[in-house]
Amino acid sequence: MTTLPVFNRSLLHPRYWLTWLGIGALYLLVLLPYPLLYALGTRLGRLAMRFMRHREAIARRNLQLCFPAMPEAEREALLRQNFESVGMGLIETSIAWFWPDWRIKRWISVSGLEHIAGARAENKGVLLIGMHFLTLELGARIFGMYNPGIGVYRPNDNPLLDWLQTWGRMRSNKSMLDRSDIKGMIRALKNGDIIWYAPDHDYGPKSSVFAPLFAVPQAATTAGTYLLAKTAKPAVIPFMPRRLPQGRGYELLILPDERDMPLDSDIAAASYMNKVVEQAILQAPDQYMWLHRRFKTRPPGEPSLYR
């Protein structure tokens, strides 16, 4: 379990100076007023679309796979809006890590805190189901301002970025757990803690099952949700941060406990959870992280969906 990181002087080595320069630029950038940050972020995203052709192709393919009935012009408009959110995602990550609480609170509304209070009243741990929205860093910071929990993450290969993301996330978390530490998650849930957990990426064939997601009948889906819910018996509470139009700020939606989630099999649980993910994505499809190859893992013998 990771606690507040201690700064190591080795991170001042010249090999990291360029990274430090980028960190400093982002810190200074988010001192600007939010309406100006919104304008800059969306424009940055449109510019990035010209240079991230590989990611653009992946996002377009994901939208085709998930929404085959959507008119092509509508999908292309959604793709452009999604890249505006990519630009805002960089700004929002910096806001999450660098802004003080009082400044964040000026731009947010939160609903559903009573669902967390209800789980606490029943002495349950909370498996907090997050999805990979481009607002996820800011959403986690907002949630943690009201209910600090334990974040689940993948350590960054760059020691400086790993230190920074851990420091930033610890502003609203009690500690952090490596996403492979299932025993640590179970222990924390049984102790009544809140565990932030994202079941919506393709983590490869190990510990995954195939379940429907939108129009894709077999999407590799982690069986971790089933294992955690069946073993620790927590409240299973989804949440999503949503950016409001025209730079009007954010709303954090904390949804009711998924008490009906079936636990008779990992496939049944994964299919149910994918429906929860779908419902969340449809509330802000332009803000979802479509740039990742969500359907890269296929059943044995099936060709890639990205060729």
N, C-alpha and C positions, 0 to 999 in steps of 0.2 A: 504494500500500500504506500502511495506517494503522498508526502505532506509538503508543506511550503518549501520550495527548493532553495538551497543555499547557493549563492552566486560563487562561481569558481573563476579565479583570475585567469585560467587558461582560455576563457571565452573572450579575452581581450587580445588574443593572438592576431597578428595581421591577416591571417586567412579568413577571419570573420569581419574585417572592417567594412567590406561591401554590404554584408548583411546588417551590420550596425547602422550604416548609412540609410538603408531602406527602413529600418525600424524607427530611426529618428525622423525621417521624412513623414512616415505615417503618424507618429506622435504629434508632430507639428500640424499636420493636415487636419486632424480631428479636433484641433482647437477652434476651427472655423465654425460658424453657426450651422445648425443642422440643415436648414433649407438649401444652403450653398453646398453642403456635403451631398445632399440628395441629387442636386443638379450635376455635380461633378461625377458622382458614382454611376449614374445612369449613362452619362456620356462616355465614361471610361469603359463601361461594358459594351457599348456599341462599337467603340474603337477596338476593343479586344476581339470582337467577332471577326475582324478582318485578318487577324494574325493567328487565331487559334482554330485553324481550319480542321485539324484532326478532331478536336473536341466538338466543334460545330457539327461535324459529320456524325459523331456518336450521339449527340443530343437530338439531331434530326431523326436518326434511326430509332432511338428510344421512343420518340413521339409517334413515329409511324407504327411501331410495334404495339404501343399502348392504346393509341387512338386511331385505328385504321379507318373508321367511318368519318372522321373529322375532315372537312374539305382541306385540300392542300394549302390554299391561301390562308386559312385560319391557323393551320399548324405552323406555317412560316411566320405569321404574325406572333404566335406564341413563342416561337424560337427567338425572335428578336427581343421580345419582352424578357425572355429568360436570360439573355446575355446582358441586358440592363441590370438584372438582378445579380449576375456574376460580378459586375463592377461594384454594385452596392454591397455585395458580400464581403469584399475586401474592406470597405469603409466600416461596415457593421462589426467585423471582427476587431478592428482597431477601436471602435467605440466600446465594445464589450471589455476589452483589456485595459483601456486607458481612461475612460470617462469615470468620474465619481458617481456614486449612487444618486445624489440629488439631481444631477444633470440628466441621467437616464430617466428618472421618474417624471421629468417634465414632458416626456415624449411617449409615454406608455399608458395603457390601461390593462388591467389583469382581471380575468373572470374565472371562476371555478375553484378558488382557493378552498372552498368548503369541502371539496372532494378529498383534498389532502388532510384536512382537519378530521373528516369522517374516518379515514383510514387510521389516523393516529388515535382516535377515540376507541377504535377496535383493537388497539395495540398491534397493528399490522405494519410490516415494512411496506415500502412502496416501490414497485417496479415501474419507474417513470418511462413511458414509451415515447421516445423522441424519434423524429424522422430527419433525414438529411436534407432539410431546407437550407437555402443559402443564408438564412437568418439564424442558423442554429447556434452559433457562438453567442450572439446577442440574446437569443431566447434562453439559453442556459444561464447567462448572467442574470437576466430578469427573474427567472424562476428562483435562482439561488438567493436573490436579495430577500425573498420572502420565506423560503424553505431551503436552507443549505443542505446539500446531500453529498453523494459520492459520485464523481464523474467516472465514466468508463472511456478509455482512450487508447490509441495506438501511439507509442513513443515515436517521436520524430527522429529520423536518421541524422539530422544536423543537430549537434549538441546545443548550439545557441538557440535554435528555434524550439527545441524540446524544452529548454529552460524557460523560454518566453511563454510558450503555450501553457506550460504547467503553472507558471506564475500568474498568467492572465486568468486561467480557469480557477485557480485557487482563491480568486477574489470573491467567488460566490459558492465555493465547494469546501467541504470539510477535509476532503482528501481525494485522491485519484487512484483508480485501479486499472491495470493493464487489461485490455479486453479479453485476453486469454485466461485470466484468473477467475475461472468460474467458481472455484471453492471460496475465494474471497468474497465474491458477489453473494453467494448463498449465505455465508456467515453474516455479512452485513445486513441482508434482508431479514434474517432470523433475529438479529439484534434490534430490528425496528427502524433501520436506516432507509433513506431514499437512494435508490440506485438509478442513475440515468443510463438508459439502454436503447440502442438503435437497431432494430431488426430488419431494416429495409435495404441493405446493400447485399451484393453477391460476395460472400466471403469464401467462395470456393467449395469444392465437393465435400471436404471434411466437415462433419457435423452439420450438414445441410440436407434438406429434403426438397422435393419439387412440389410446388403448389401454384395455383393460378394467381396471376397478378394482372389486372386489367384484361387485355385481349391476349395475353401470353399464357397459354394453358399450363406450362411447366416452367416456373421461375425458381431457380435455386434460392431457398429461403432458410435462414439459420434455424436450427432446432433449439437454440439457446433459450428462446422465450419459453418454450414448453418445459425445458429442464428447470429453469429458474422458478417458474410459476408452480410446477408440480412439486418441487422439492421444498421451497421456502414458503409457499402459500401466501404470497404478499397480495396487496391490492395491486391491480394492473391498471395504471392510469395513464392514458395518452395525453400529450400536450403538444401544442404547436404555436410558434410565433409567426405572426402575419404582418407584413409591412402594409400600411394603408396607402391608398393612392395619393398622388400629388404631394408627397412629402409631408403627410399629416401625422407621421409617427408610426406606432406599432401597437398591436393588441396581442396579448398572450392568452391563449385559450387552453384552460385545463379542463379536460373532459371527464365524464363519470367513470367510475371503476368498471372495468370490463368483466363483470361477474359471470357473464354467460360464456366466457371463453372455454371451449371444450378442452379437457385434459386427458381424454381417453387415448390419444395418439399424437405423436409429433406432427404428422401430416395434417390432422384436423386442427391442431393449434396454429400451425403455420398458415393454413388456408384462412382461418378466422382472422389472424393478425394481418394478413395481406389485405383483407377487406377494410380493416381499420386504417391501414396505410392509404388505401385508395381514397377513402372518405376524406382523410386529411389533405391529400394532394389536391383533390378537386376543389378545396376551399381556396387554394392559391397555387394553381399549376405553374404559373410563370416563375414562382419563387422556389421550385423544387430543383434539386441538384441532378439535372438530366445529363450532365457531362460525363458521368461515370458509366462504364459498360455494365449496367445492371443485370444483363442477361448473358454474360460471357460464359457461364458454366452451363453446359447442356447435358442431358441424359446421354449415357453411353451410346455411341453410334450416330448421334444427331449432329448435323453440321452447325458451324457457327452462325449466329444470327447477324453478325457484323461484316460478313464478306460481301 
